[in-house]
Amino acid sequence: MSDEDPAVAPERRILATGCLFVERKFLRCAGKVGHVEDVVVDAAARGRGLGLRVVRRLVEIAKEAGCYKVILDCTPELRAYYAKCGFVEKGVQMAIYF
């Protein structure tokens, strides 16, 4: 990210960020899956398309890394948002918390 990037405020404060990690899958001949995690946008900067830019860039990076798919988990309230980013609902997430 450069100083000219809209995800960086003029005072050089990060306004939006996200994480992509790549997992090798045993069942897919060690194929790669990209996981989008922790996408956040500063409350004062929301509504400017920064989150969408972050997600799209993470998807591009996953594709460049050779991932055969990109997945994420989100709350029901964010389904429509991630649909705008190109994601479709698939499966059910289950978890055990400690």
N, C-alpha and C positions, 0 to 999 in steps of 0.2 A: 504494500500500500504506500502511496506517495502522499505528500502534503496536499496535492491537488485532488485527491480522492474525496468524494463527498461523504465517505464514512469516517473522515477525520475532520474534527471541528477546527476552525481557524486557530484556536489556542492549542492545537495539536493534541486534543483529547479524542480518544476513540469513541465513536458514536454507535458503531454496530460491529458485531463480531460473531463468529460461529466456529465450529470445529468439525473436521472430517477425520474419521479414522477408518483404515482399510483392514478388513479381516479376510483371511484365507479360509475357504470353505472346503472341508474334506470331501463332502458329497459332490462337489462340482470340479473334481480334478484340480484342487487347489486354486480354483477361480477366486476372484476378489469381489467382495461386497463393500461398498462405501456406506458408512453410517454417519448421517448428519446429526450433530448434537449441539446443544447449548447455543442456539441462535438467540442473540439478544440485541435489542436496539434501545439506546438511551431514551427514556420517556419523552424528553423534550424534542427528540429528533424523529419521532414516529410519524407515519403518514407521508414520508418523503421517498418511499421505495427503497430504503437502505437495506431492510431485511430481505427483500426480494433479490436485490443485487448480491448480497452475501450468499444466500441459498443457491442462486444460479451459478455463482463462481465456484462454490463447493462442489456442485454437480459437475461442472466442467473439469475440475481437478480430478474428481473420481473417474470420469471418462478418460482423461489423459493417462491416469494410472492403470487403466485396463480393467476397471470394475465392470462386471456384467449387470449390476443393478445398484441403486442407491436407495437406502431405506432410512426412515426416521420414525420416532414415536412422538405423538403430540396429544394434547387434550382435545376433547370433542369440539371445544370452542374454536380451535385453530384448524379444523379440517378444511374449511373453505379457503383459508389463507394458503395452506400448502397445496391445495388443488390448483390455485392460481400459479403456483410454482411448478406445476406439472406432475405432482404426485397424485396417485390414486389409492383409495382405501383398499387394503389387502390384509386379510387375516385378523387375528386377535392377539393383542399383547397380554401376557400374563407375567406376574412377578411374585417374588417372595422378598419381603423387606426384613432386615434385621435391626 
